[in-house]
Amino acid sequence: MMKAFIVEDEPLARDELKYLLKRSRQVEVVGEADGIEEAMRDISRLNPDLVFLDIELAEGNGLLLAKQLVELDPAPSIIFATAYDEFALQAFELYAFDYLLKPFNEKRIRQTLDKIMKLHKIGEDESRIKSPDNRTAVEQTSKLAVVIDDRIVLIDRDNIIFLGFIEGKTIIKTEDNEYKIGDPLIVLERKLDNRSFLRVHRSFIVNIVHILEIQPWFNSTYNLIMSDGSNIPVSRTYVKELKQLIGF
């Protein structure tokens, strides 16, 4: 059973969400807080799998807390639970797993939990595969498992050109297809665990094998021309690592 933490400053909304999560029998609520400082302290200590996070808090903004949470190791999956739909794009840019609107809908919450349970199962299966006794199997299959429309799809890692967060959607672009999935980039980045993949921007991870050109841009940044013709930006934060890896 997964562990959940609720950050919500409205007692009635917090109690309702806690009740619905309990009814799901898929998660255990291990803690709750109504402010950023208390939440960060307890989440760091309790290591929940999920954090249900309101955006408008009496003591701060949930988006600021989310920026801190994604830096944790391991980082919890963040599910925003708010009355404001205008923050959805910002939320997903912060690697939110999902975005729930108040008043809470039990069916919608169950859909979120079902999806995240599938991802956790995939992660556990991959962990078993990656054990020393099964390392050969990983080398032979070289597949990335992702959930797409309630199906588990296996994608050949070598065929992946880049992964990106574009217009509110996570995209996996391969040599012959394009997949839109619900996983945030940070989840996929952990699954890849491969020296061929490099994050070059907050919104992009590339397969360096598919880089055709590196073009200088302004303010010491670069653009990557990929094998499919895509133009991928490299932000200054990641330039040094790209140079070290490629050797230029």
C-alpha positions in Angstrom: 0.0 0.0 0.0 1.3 3.4 -1.0 1.9 6.2 1.6 0.2 9.6 1.0 0.7 13.0 2.6 -1.9 15.8 2.3 -1.0 19.5 2.2 -4.3 21.5 2.5 -5.2 24.5 4.7 -9.0 24.0 4.5 -10.0 21.4 7.2 -13.1 20.3 5.4 -11.4 19.8 2.1 -8.5 17.9 3.9 -11.0 15.6 5.7 -12.9 14.9 2.6 -9.8 14.0 0.6 -8.5 11.9 3.5 -11.9 10.1 3.6 -11.9 9.4 -0.2 -8.3 8.1 -0.1 -9.1 5.8 2.8 -12.1 4.5 0.9 -9.9 3.6 -2.1 -8.0 1.1 0.1 -4.9 1.8 -2.1 -3.1 4.3 0.0 -2.4 5.1 3.6 -2.5 8.7 4.7 0.6 9.0 6.9 0.5 12.8 7.5 -1.0 16.1 6.8 -0.1 19.8 7.0 -1.6 23.2 6.3 1.6 25.1 5.5 4.8 24.8 3.5 7.3 24.7 6.3 5.5 22.0 8.3 4.8 20.0 5.1 8.5 20.0 4.0 9.7 19.0 7.4 7.3 16.1 7.7 7.5 14.9 4.1 11.3 14.8 4.4 10.9 12.6 7.5 8.0 10.4 6.4 9.1 9.8 2.8 5.5 9.4 1.4 5.0 8.0 -2.1 2.4 10.6 -3.0 1.8 14.2 -2.0 -1.7 15.7 -2.5 -0.9 19.4 -2.7 -3.2 22.5 -2.7 -1.8 25.5 -4.5 -3.4 28.4 -2.6 -2.3 27.9 1.0 -2.7 30.4 3.9 1.0 30.2 4.5 2.6 30.2 1.1 2.1 28.8 -2.4 2.0 25.1 -3.2 3.9 25.6 -6.4 6.9 26.8 -4.3 6.7 23.7 -2.2 6.5 21.5 -5.3 9.8 22.9 -6.5 11.4 21.8 -3.2 9.8 18.3 -3.3 11.1 17.4 -6.7 14.6 17.9 -5.3 14.1 15.2 -2.7 15.7 11.7 -3.1 13.5 9.9 -3.5 11.0 12.5 -4.7 7.3 11.8 -4.1 4.8 11.9 -6.9 3.0 15.2 -6.7 -0.8 15.4 -7.3 -2.2 18.9 -7.1 -5.6 19.1 -5.6 -7.0 22.6 -6.0 -9.9 24.8 -6.9 -7.9 26.7 -9.5 -7.5 25.3 -13.1 -5.3 28.2 -14.3 -2.2 26.7 -12.7 -2.3 23.4 -14.5 0.5 24.2 -17.0 2.8 25.4 -14.2 2.0 22.3 -12.2 2.9 19.9 -15.0 6.1 21.9 -15.7 7.0 21.0 -12.1 6.6 17.3 -12.9 3.1 17.0 -11.3 1.7 13.5 -11.8 -1.9 14.7 -11.9 -4.1 17.8 -11.3 -7.4 17.3 -9.4 -10.0 20.0 -9.2 -12.2 20.7 -6.2 -14.9 19.6 -5.3 -13.2 16.2 -5.3 -14.7 13.4 -7.5 -14.2 10.0 -6.0 -14.1 8.3 -9.5 -11.4 10.8 -10.7 -9.3 10.1 -7.6 -9.5 6.4 -8.2 -8.4 6.9 -11.8 -5.3 8.7 -10.6 -4.5 6.1 -8.0 -5.0 3.2 -10.5 -2.6 4.9 -12.9 0.0 5.5 -10.3 -0.3 2.0 -8.9 0.4 0.6 -12.4 3.6 2.8 -12.6 4.7 1.6 -9.2 4.2 -2.0 -10.3 6.3 -1.3 -13.4 9.0 0.2 -11.3 9.0 -2.8 -9.0 9.2 -5.2 -11.9 12.1 -3.2 -13.4 13.9 -3.3 -10.1 13.7 -7.0 -10.0 14.9 -7.2 -13.6 17.9 -5.0 -12.8 19.1 -7.2 -10.0 22.6 -8.7 -10.6 21.2 -12.1 -11.4 19.0 -10.7 -14.2 21.3 -8.0 -15.7 21.6 -10.0 -18.9 17.8 -9.8 -19.4 18.0 -6.0 -19.3 20.8 -5.9 -21.8 18.9 -8.1 -24.2 15.5 -6.4 -23.9 16.6 -2.8 -23.5 12.9 -1.7 -23.2 11.2 1.2 -21.5 7.8 0.3 -20.1 5.2 3.1 -20.0 1.5 3.3 -19.4 -0.5 4.6 -22.4 -4.3 4.6 -22.3 -4.4 1.9 -19.6 -2.0 -0.3 -21.7 1.6 -1.1 -20.8 3.7 -0.4 -23.9 7.4 -1.5 -24.3 9.5 1.0 -26.2 12.9 0.2 -27.6 15.3 2.6 -25.8 17.7 2.7 -28.8 14.8 4.1 -31.0 14.0 6.9 -28.6 15.1 10.2 -30.1 14.0 12.5 -27.3 11.6 12.9 -24.5 9.9 16.2 -23.9 7.2 18.1 -22.0 5.4 20.0 -24.8 2.1 22.0 -24.5 1.2 20.3 -21.2 1.9 16.7 -22.4 4.9 14.4 -21.9 6.1 13.1 -25.3 8.3 10.2 -26.2 9.5 10.7 -29.8 11.0 7.6 -31.5 12.2 6.9 -35.0 8.8 5.7 -36.1 6.3 7.0 -33.6 5.3 9.6 -31.0 3.7 8.6 -27.7 1.8 10.9 -25.4 1.9 9.6 -21.8 0.9 10.7 -18.3 4.3 10.2 -16.6 6.2 13.3 -15.7 9.7 13.6 -17.2 11.4 13.0 -13.9 9.8 9.6 -13.6 11.0 8.6 -17.1 14.5 10.0 -16.4 14.8 7.6 -13.5 13.6 4.7 -15.5 16.0 5.3 -18.4 19.2 4.9 -16.3 21.3 4.8 -19.4 24.4 6.8 -20.4 22.9 7.5 -23.8 20.2 9.8 -22.4 20.9 13.3 -21.1 18.7 16.0 -19.8 19.5 19.2 -21.7 16.6 21.4 -20.6 14.0 21.4 -17.9 11.5 20.1 -20.6 13.8 17.8 -22.7 15.9 14.7 -22.4 17.7 13.5 -25.5 19.3 10.3 -26.8 22.8 11.6 -27.6 23.1 8.9 -30.3 20.5 10.7 -32.3 22.2 14.2 -32.2 23.2 15.3 -35.7 24.3 18.9 -35.0 25.0 21.2 -32.1 24.3 24.8 -33.1 25.4 27.7 -30.9 22.6 30.0 -29.7 22.5 33.2 -27.6 23.7 33.6 -24.0 26.0 30.5 -24.2 23.2 28.1 -25.0 22.8 25.7 -27.9 20.3 24.0 -30.1 20.5 20.3 -31.0 19.4 19.1 -34.4 18.1 15.5 -33.9 18.0 12.7 -36.4 14.3 13.3 -37.1 14.9 17.0 -37.8 13.7 18.2 -34.4 15.3 21.3 -32.8 15.9 20.8 -29.1 17.1 23.7 -26.9 20.0 23.3 -24.4 19.7 25.6 -21.4 22.8 27.0 -19.7 22.2 24.8 -16.7 23.0 21.7 -18.8 25.6 23.0 -21.2 28.6 21.9 -19.1 27.4 18.3 -18.8 26.7 18.2 -22.6 30.2 19.4 -23.4 31.8 16.9 -21.1 29.7 14.0 -22.5 30.1 14.9 -26.2 33.6 16.4 -25.9 33.5 19.8 -27.5 
